[in-house]
Amino acid sequence: MFFRTYDDCQKPGESFEQPNFQVTSGRKHGEYDKLDLDGLICPGVLVSGDDIIIGNTAAVTSNTAIGESTL
């Protein structure tokens, strides 16, 4: 067993939340079931390599197609 810490911060237009898969696209492969409503995994929960620990969502702008990046 080992411990690791992660950090992230919300940028404008982003939210930490449990993603609604019916309206969310472009999500990463992994298990989202351990996320709490605030989009963060609860402290002390045992996780595996496939678990998503931060649910960070962002709105897609009308001039950016899904899967494209802006430079």
C-alpha positions as CSV (number, residue, x, y, z in Angstrom):
1,M,0.0,0.0,0.0
2,F,1.2,3.5,-0.7
3,F,-0.2,7.0,-0.6
4,R,-0.2,9.7,-3.2
5,T,-1.7,13.2,-3.2
6,Y,-3.3,15.1,-6.1
7,D,-4.3,18.7,-6.5
8,D,-6.3,20.6,-9.1
9,C,-7.9,24.0,-9.4
10,Q,-11.0,25.1,-11.2
11,K,-10.5,27.3,-14.2
12,P,-13.1,29.7,-15.5
13,G,-15.9,27.6,-17.1
14,E,-15.0,24.4,-15.3
15,S,-16.8,22.6,-12.4
16,F,-15.9,19.9,-10.0
17,E,-18.9,17.6,-10.0
18,Q,-20.1,14.1,-10.5
19,P,-20.5,14.1,-14.3
20,N,-24.0,13.5,-15.8
21,F,-23.2,10.9,-18.4
22,Q,-26.4,11.6,-20.4
23,V,-25.1,15.1,-21.3
24,T,-21.3,14.7,-20.9
25,S,-19.1,13.7,-23.8
26,G,-15.3,13.3,-24.1
27,R,-14.9,11.7,-20.7
28,K,-11.8,9.7,-19.8
29,H,-11.9,5.9,-19.4
30,G,-12.2,4.9,-15.8
31,E,-14.6,4.3,-12.9
32,Y,-16.6,7.3,-11.7
33,D,-18.6,5.5,-9.0
34,K,-16.5,6.6,-6.1
35,L,-16.9,10.4,-6.7
36,D,-19.1,12.3,-4.3
37,L,-21.6,14.9,-5.4
38,D,-18.9,17.6,-5.1
39,G,-16.8,15.7,-7.8
40,L,-14.1,14.6,-5.4
41,I,-13.4,11.2,-4.0
42,C,-14.1,10.9,-0.3
43,P,-11.0,10.9,2.0
44,G,-9.9,7.4,3.1
45,V,-11.6,5.5,0.2
46,L,-9.5,2.7,-1.3
47,V,-8.9,3.3,-5.0
48,S,-7.5,1.3,-7.9
49,G,-5.7,2.5,-11.0
50,D,-9.0,2.8,-13.0
51,D,-10.7,5.1,-10.5
52,I,-11.4,8.7,-11.4
53,I,-10.6,10.8,-8.3
54,I,-11.5,14.3,-9.5
55,G,-14.6,14.9,-11.6
56,N,-13.7,18.1,-13.6
57,T,-16.2,19.1,-16.2
58,A,-16.1,22.0,-18.7
59,A,-18.6,23.5,-21.1
60,V,-17.9,23.0,-24.8
61,T,-17.9,26.3,-26.6
62,S,-19.8,26.5,-29.9
63,N,-16.6,27.2,-31.9
64,T,-14.7,24.2,-30.5
65,A,-15.8,20.8,-31.7
66,I,-15.6,17.9,-29.3
67,G,-12.2,16.3,-29.5
68,E,-10.5,19.4,-30.8
69,S,-8.0,21.4,-28.8
70,T,-7.4,25.1,-29.0
71,L,-3.9,26.5,-28.9
